[in-house]
Amino acid sequence: MLEDWLSTVCLELGLERDEVDRDLVLDLARDVAHNVARPGAPLTAYLLGLAVGKGAAAGEAAAKITELAEGWQEK
């Protein structure tokens, strides 16, 4: 069902399905949810999308965010 949803949304938004790294986004969301806060997961995925839209490489941006999340301590 998730793959069908992803394909449908990509089509609707004019995105190429093969350019969307589903596992990268889901792994990033998991890392943020477990190390920071669950509500931070969708927000962080959105921020990743903004960064990629501005030209950042998705893998590099996700790696930076994951590193931040893994070292996060509640302030």
KOLMAR-379678 format. One record per atom (N, C-alpha, C, O): residue number from 1; atom name; z, x, y. Coordinates in steps of 0.1 Angstrom, whole numbers, plus 5000, padded with zeros to 4 digits. Each point is the difference from the previous one (the first is absolute). Layout:
# KOLMAR-379678
(atom NUM; 'CA'; (Z; X; Y))
...
# end
This chain:
# KOLMAR-379678
(atom 1; 'N'; (5000; 5008; 4988))
(atom 1; 'CA'; (5000; 4992; 5012))
(atom 1; 'C'; (5000; 5009; 5013))
(atom 1; 'O'; (4993; 4996; 5009))
(atom 2; 'N'; (5014; 5015; 4991))
(atom 2; 'CA'; (5001; 5008; 5011))
(atom 2; 'C'; (4986; 5006; 5004))
(atom 2; 'O'; (4996; 5001; 5011))
(atom 3; 'N'; (4997; 5003; 4978))
(atom 3; 'CA'; (4987; 5006; 5003))
(atom 3; 'C'; (4990; 4990; 5005))
(atom 3; 'O'; (4992; 5003; 5009))
(atom 4; 'N'; (5009; 4984; 4987))
(atom 4; 'CA'; (4992; 4989; 5005))
(atom 4; 'C'; (5003; 4998; 5015))
(atom 4; 'O'; (4991; 4999; 5008))
(atom 5; 'N'; (5022; 5001; 4995))
(atom 5; 'CA'; (5005; 4998; 5014))
(atom 5; 'C'; (4994; 5011; 5009))
(atom 5; 'O'; (4995; 4998; 5010))
(atom 6; 'N'; (5007; 5015; 4985))
(atom 6; 'CA'; (4995; 5011; 5008))
(atom 6; 'C'; (4985; 5000; 5002))
(atom 6; 'O'; (4996; 5002; 5012))
(atom 7; 'N'; (4997; 4994; 4978))
(atom 7; 'CA'; (4985; 4999; 5002))
(atom 7; 'C'; (4996; 4989; 5009))
(atom 7; 'O'; (4991; 5002; 5009))
(atom 8; 'N'; (5016; 4987; 4991))
(atom 8; 'CA'; (4997; 4989; 5009))
(atom 8; 'C'; (5003; 5003; 5014))
(atom 8; 'O'; (4992; 4997; 5009))
(atom 9; 'N'; (5020; 5010; 4994))
(atom 9; 'CA'; (5004; 5003; 5013))
(atom 9; 'C'; (4990; 5011; 5006))
(atom 9; 'O'; (4996; 4999; 5011))
(atom 10; 'N'; (5001; 5010; 4981))
(atom 10; 'CA'; (4990; 5011; 5004))
(atom 10; 'C'; (4987; 4993; 5004))
(atom 10; 'O'; (4994; 5004; 5010))
(atom 11; 'N'; (5001; 4987; 4982))
(atom 11; 'CA'; (4987; 4993; 5003))
(atom 11; 'C'; (5002; 4992; 5013))
(atom 11; 'O'; (4991; 5001; 5009))
(atom 12; 'N'; (5020; 4992; 4993))
(atom 12; 'CA'; (5002; 4992; 5012))
(atom 12; 'C'; (5001; 5009; 5013))
(atom 12; 'O'; (4995; 4996; 5010))
(atom 13; 'N'; (5010; 5016; 4988))
(atom 13; 'CA'; (5002; 5009; 5012))
(atom 13; 'C'; (4989; 5010; 5002))
(atom 13; 'O'; (5000; 5008; 5009))
(atom 14; 'N'; (4990; 4991; 4982))
(atom 14; 'CA'; (4989; 5009; 5001))
(atom 14; 'C'; (5003; 5015; 4996))
(atom 14; 'O'; (4994; 5009; 5005))
(atom 15; 'N'; (5015; 4992; 4986))
(atom 15; 'CA'; (5004; 5013; 4995))
(atom 15; 'C'; (4994; 5003; 4986))
(atom 15; 'O'; (4998; 4990; 4992))
(atom 16; 'N'; (4999; 5022; 5005))
(atom 16; 'CA'; (4995; 5004; 4987))
(atom 16; 'C'; (5012; 5002; 4991))
(atom 16; 'O'; (5009; 5007; 5002))
(atom 17; 'N'; (4990; 4985; 4986))
(atom 17; 'CA'; (5012; 5001; 4991))
(atom 17; 'C'; (5002; 5014; 4995))
(atom 17; 'O'; (5012; 5004; 4998))
(atom 18; 'N'; (4978; 5004; 5000))
(atom 18; 'CA'; (5002; 5013; 4994))
(atom 18; 'C'; (5006; 5010; 5010))
(atom 18; 'O'; (5003; 5011; 4996))
(atom 19; 'N'; (4998; 4985; 5017))
(atom 19; 'CA'; (5006; 5008; 5010))
(atom 19; 'C'; (5015; 4997; 5001))
(atom 19; 'O'; (5007; 5007; 5008))
(atom 20; 'N'; (4998; 4983; 4985))
(atom 20; 'CA'; (5014; 4997; 5001))
(atom 20; 'C'; (5007; 5005; 4988))
(atom 20; 'O'; (4997; 4997; 4988))
(atom 21; 'N'; (5013; 5012; 5015))
(atom 21; 'CA'; (5008; 5007; 4989))
(atom 21; 'C'; (5013; 4991; 4998))
(atom 21; 'O'; (5010; 5003; 5006))
(atom 22; 'N'; (4988; 4987; 4985))
(atom 22; 'CA'; (5011; 4991; 4998))
(atom 22; 'C'; (5013; 5007; 4995))
(atom 22; 'O'; (5011; 4997; 5005))
(atom 23; 'N'; (4988; 5013; 4986))
(atom 23; 'CA'; (5012; 5007; 4995))
(atom 23; 'C'; (5007; 5008; 5011))
(atom 23; 'O'; (5012; 5001; 5000))
(atom 24; 'N'; (4980; 5005; 5009))
(atom 24; 'CA'; (5006; 5008; 5010))
(atom 24; 'C'; (5009; 4991; 5009))
(atom 24; 'O'; (5011; 5004; 5003))
(atom 25; 'N'; (4984; 4984; 5001))
(atom 25; 'CA'; (5007; 4991; 5008))
(atom 25; 'C'; (5013; 4995; 4993))
(atom 25; 'O'; (5010; 4999; 5005))
(atom 26; 'N'; (4988; 4997; 4982))
(atom 26; 'CA'; (5011; 4994; 4992))
(atom 26; 'C'; (5011; 5011; 4998))
(atom 26; 'O'; (5012; 4997; 5001))
(atom 27; 'N'; (4984; 5015; 4996))
(atom 27; 'CA'; (5009; 5011; 4998))
(atom 27; 'C'; (5008; 5003; 5013))
(atom 27; 'O'; (5012; 5002; 5000))
(atom 28; 'N'; (4981; 4998; 5011))
(atom 28; 'CA'; (5006; 5002; 5013))
(atom 28; 'C'; (5010; 4989; 5003))
(atom 28; 'O'; (5012; 5002; 5004))
(atom 29; 'N'; (4984; 4985; 4994))
(atom 29; 'CA'; (5009; 4989; 5002))
(atom 29; 'C'; (5013; 5001; 4991))
(atom 29; 'O'; (5011; 4997; 5005))
(atom 30; 'N'; (4987; 5007; 4983))
(atom 30; 'CA'; (5011; 5002; 4991))
(atom 30; 'C'; (5010; 5011; 5005))
(atom 30; 'O'; (5012; 4998; 5000))
(atom 31; 'N'; (4983; 5013; 5004))
(atom 31; 'CA'; (5008; 5011; 5005))
(atom 31; 'C'; (5008; 4996; 5012))
(atom 31; 'O'; (5012; 5003; 5001))
(atom 32; 'N'; (4982; 4990; 5008))
(atom 32; 'CA'; (5007; 4995; 5012))
(atom 32; 'C'; (5010; 4989; 4997))
(atom 32; 'O'; (5011; 5001; 5005))
(atom 33; 'N'; (4985; 4990; 4986))
(atom 33; 'CA'; (5010; 4989; 4996))
(atom 33; 'C'; (5012; 5006; 4994))
(atom 33; 'O'; (5011; 4995; 5002))
(atom 34; 'N'; (4988; 5015; 4989))
(atom 34; 'CA'; (5011; 5006; 4993))
(atom 34; 'C'; (5008; 5010; 5008))
(atom 34; 'O'; (5012; 5001; 4998))
(atom 35; 'N'; (4982; 5006; 5011))
(atom 35; 'CA'; (5007; 5010; 5008))
(atom 35; 'C'; (5004; 4996; 5014))
(atom 35; 'O'; (5009; 5006; 5006))
(atom 36; 'N'; (4985; 4984; 5000))
(atom 36; 'CA'; (5003; 4996; 5013))
(atom 36; 'C'; (5005; 4986; 5000))
(atom 36; 'O'; (5012; 4998; 5001))
(atom 37; 'N'; (4979; 4992; 4998))
(atom 37; 'CA'; (5004; 4986; 4999))
(atom 37; 'C'; (4988; 4992; 4996))
(atom 37; 'O'; (4989; 5003; 5003))
(atom 38; 'N'; (5014; 4987; 4989))
(atom 38; 'CA'; (4989; 4992; 4995))
(atom 38; 'C'; (4991; 4994; 5011))
(atom 38; 'O'; (4987; 5001; 4998))
(atom 39; 'N'; (5018; 4994; 5013))
(atom 39; 'CA'; (4991; 4995; 5010))
(atom 39; 'C'; (4992; 5011; 5007))
(atom 39; 'O'; (4990; 4997; 5006))
(atom 40; 'N'; (5013; 5015; 4992))
(atom 40; 'CA'; (4992; 5011; 5006))
(atom 40; 'C'; (4987; 5002; 4992))
(atom 40; 'O'; (4991; 5007; 5005))
(atom 41; 'N'; (5008; 4988; 4983))
(atom 41; 'CA'; (4988; 5003; 4992))
(atom 41; 'C'; (4988; 4994; 5006))
(atom 41; 'O'; (4990; 5007; 5002))
(atom 42; 'N'; (5009; 4980; 5001))
(atom 42; 'CA'; (4988; 4995; 5006))
(atom 42; 'C'; (4997; 5005; 5014))
(atom 42; 'O'; (4989; 5002; 5004))
(atom 43; 'N'; (5022; 5000; 5003))
(atom 43; 'CA'; (4998; 5006; 5014))
(atom 43; 'C'; (4994; 5014; 4999))
(atom 43; 'O'; (4991; 5003; 5008))
(atom 44; 'N'; (5014; 5005; 4982))
(atom 44; 'CA'; (4995; 5013; 4999))
(atom 44; 'C'; (4985; 5000; 4995))
(atom 44; 'O'; (4992; 5009; 5004))
(atom 45; 'N'; (5005; 4982; 4987))
(atom 45; 'CA'; (4986; 4999; 4996))
(atom 45; 'C'; (4991; 4996; 5011))
(atom 45; 'O'; (4989; 5005; 5001))
(atom 46; 'N'; (5016; 4987; 5008))
(atom 46; 'CA'; (4992; 4997; 5012))
(atom 46; 'C'; (4998; 5012; 5009))
(atom 46; 'O'; (4989; 5003; 5005))
(atom 47; 'N'; (5022; 5005; 4997))
(atom 47; 'CA'; (4999; 5012; 5008))
(atom 47; 'C'; (4990; 5010; 4994))
(atom 47; 'O'; (4993; 5007; 5007))
(atom 48; 'N'; (5007; 4994; 4980))
(atom 48; 'CA'; (4991; 5009; 4993))
(atom 48; 'C'; (4985; 4995; 5003))
(atom 48; 'O'; (4992; 5008; 5003))
(atom 49; 'N'; (5006; 4979; 4997))
(atom 49; 'CA'; (4987; 4995; 5003))
(atom 49; 'C'; (4996; 5003; 5014))
(atom 49; 'O'; (4988; 5003; 5003))
(atom 50; 'N'; (5021; 4996; 5007))
(atom 50; 'CA'; (4997; 5004; 5013))
(atom 50; 'C'; (4997; 5014; 5002))
(atom 50; 'O'; (4990; 5004; 5006))
(atom 51; 'N'; (5017; 5005; 4987))
(atom 51; 'CA'; (4997; 5014; 5000))
(atom 51; 'C'; (4986; 5003; 4994))
(atom 51; 'O'; (4993; 5008; 5006))
(atom 52; 'N'; (5004; 4986; 4983))
(atom 52; 'CA'; (4987; 5002; 4994))
(atom 52; 'C'; (4989; 4995; 5009))
(atom 52; 'O'; (4989; 5006; 5001))
(atom 53; 'N'; (5014; 4983; 5006))
(atom 53; 'CA'; (4990; 4994; 5009))
(atom 53; 'C'; (4997; 5009; 5012))
(atom 53; 'O'; (4990; 5000; 5006))
(atom 54; 'N'; (5020; 5009; 4997))
(atom 54; 'CA'; (4998; 5010; 5011))
(atom 54; 'C'; (4995; 5013; 4995))
(atom 54; 'O'; (4999; 5010; 5007))
(atom 55; 'N'; (4998; 4991; 4980))
(atom 55; 'CA'; (4993; 5011; 4994))
(atom 55; 'C'; (5008; 5009; 4991))
(atom 55; 'O'; (4995; 5010; 4995))
(atom 56; 'N'; (5018; 4987; 5003))
(atom 56; 'CA'; (5008; 5008; 4991))
(atom 56; 'C'; (4995; 4998; 4985))
(atom 56; 'O'; (4996; 4989; 4997))
(atom 57; 'N'; (5006; 5021; 4995))
(atom 57; 'CA'; (4996; 4999; 4986))
(atom 57; 'C'; (5012; 4992; 4993))
(atom 57; 'O'; (5012; 5004; 5002))
(atom 58; 'N'; (4985; 4986; 4991))
(atom 58; 'CA'; (5010; 4991; 4993))
(atom 58; 'C'; (5009; 5008; 4992))
(atom 58; 'O'; (5013; 4998; 5001))
(atom 59; 'N'; (4982; 5011; 4991))
(atom 59; 'CA'; (5009; 5008; 4991))
(atom 59; 'C'; (5010; 5009; 5007))
(atom 59; 'O'; (5011; 5001; 4996))
(atom 60; 'N'; (4984; 5005; 5014))
(atom 60; 'CA'; (5008; 5009; 5008))
(atom 60; 'C'; (5011; 4992; 5008))
(atom 60; 'O'; (5012; 5004; 5000))
(atom 61; 'N'; (4984; 4985; 5006))
(atom 61; 'CA'; (5010; 4992; 5007))
(atom 61; 'C'; (5010; 4994; 4991))
(atom 61; 'O'; (5012; 5000; 5003))
(atom 62; 'N'; (4984; 4995; 4985))
(atom 62; 'CA'; (5009; 4995; 4991))
(atom 62; 'C'; (5010; 5010; 4995))
(atom 62; 'O'; (5012; 4998; 4998))
(atom 63; 'N'; (4983; 5015; 5000))
(atom 63; 'CA'; (5009; 5010; 4995))
(atom 63; 'C'; (5010; 5003; 5011))
(atom 63; 'O'; (5012; 5003; 4997))
(atom 64; 'N'; (4985; 4997; 5016))
(atom 64; 'CA'; (5009; 5003; 5010))
(atom 64; 'C'; (5011; 4989; 5001))
(atom 64; 'O'; (5012; 5003; 5001))
(atom 65; 'N'; (4983; 4984; 4997))
(atom 65; 'CA'; (5010; 4989; 5001))
(atom 65; 'C'; (5009; 5001; 4988))
(atom 65; 'O'; (5012; 4997; 5001))
(atom 66; 'N'; (4983; 5006; 4987))
(atom 66; 'CA'; (5008; 5001; 4988))
(atom 66; 'C'; (5010; 5011; 5002))
(atom 66; 'O'; (5012; 4998; 4996))
(atom 67; 'N'; (4984; 5013; 5009))
(atom 67; 'CA'; (5010; 5011; 5003))
(atom 67; 'C'; (5011; 4995; 5009))
(atom 67; 'O'; (5012; 5003; 4998))
(atom 68; 'N'; (4984; 4990; 5012))
(atom 68; 'CA'; (5011; 4994; 5010))
(atom 68; 'C'; (5009; 4991; 4992))
(atom 68; 'O'; (5012; 5000; 5002))
(atom 69; 'N'; (4982; 4991; 4990))
(atom 69; 'CA'; (5008; 4990; 4993))
(atom 69; 'C'; (5010; 5006; 4990))
(atom 69; 'O'; (5011; 4996; 4999))
(atom 70; 'N'; (4984; 5014; 4994))
(atom 70; 'CA'; (5008; 5007; 4990))
(atom 70; 'C'; (5012; 5007; 5006))
(atom 70; 'O'; (5010; 5002; 4993))
(atom 71; 'N'; (4988; 5003; 5019))
(atom 71; 'CA'; (5011; 5007; 5007))
(atom 71; 'C'; (5008; 4991; 5009))
(atom 71; 'O'; (5009; 5005; 5007))
(atom 72; 'N'; (4988; 4982; 4993))
(atom 72; 'CA'; (5006; 4991; 5010))
(atom 72; 'C'; (5015; 4998; 4996))
(atom 72; 'O'; (5003; 4997; 4989))
(atom 73; 'N'; (5005; 5004; 5021))
(atom 73; 'CA'; (5014; 4996; 4999))
(atom 73; 'C'; (5003; 4990; 5011))
(atom 73; 'O'; (4997; 5002; 5011))
(atom 74; 'N'; (5010; 4988; 4985))
(atom 74; 'CA'; (5003; 4989; 5010))
(atom 74; 'C'; (5008; 5006; 5012))
(atom 74; 'O'; (5009; 5007; 4998))
(atom 75; 'N'; (4986; 4990; 5013))
(atom 75; 'CA'; (5006; 5006; 5013))
(atom 75; 'C'; (5010; 4991; 5005))
(atom 75; 'O'; (5006; 5003; 5010))
# end
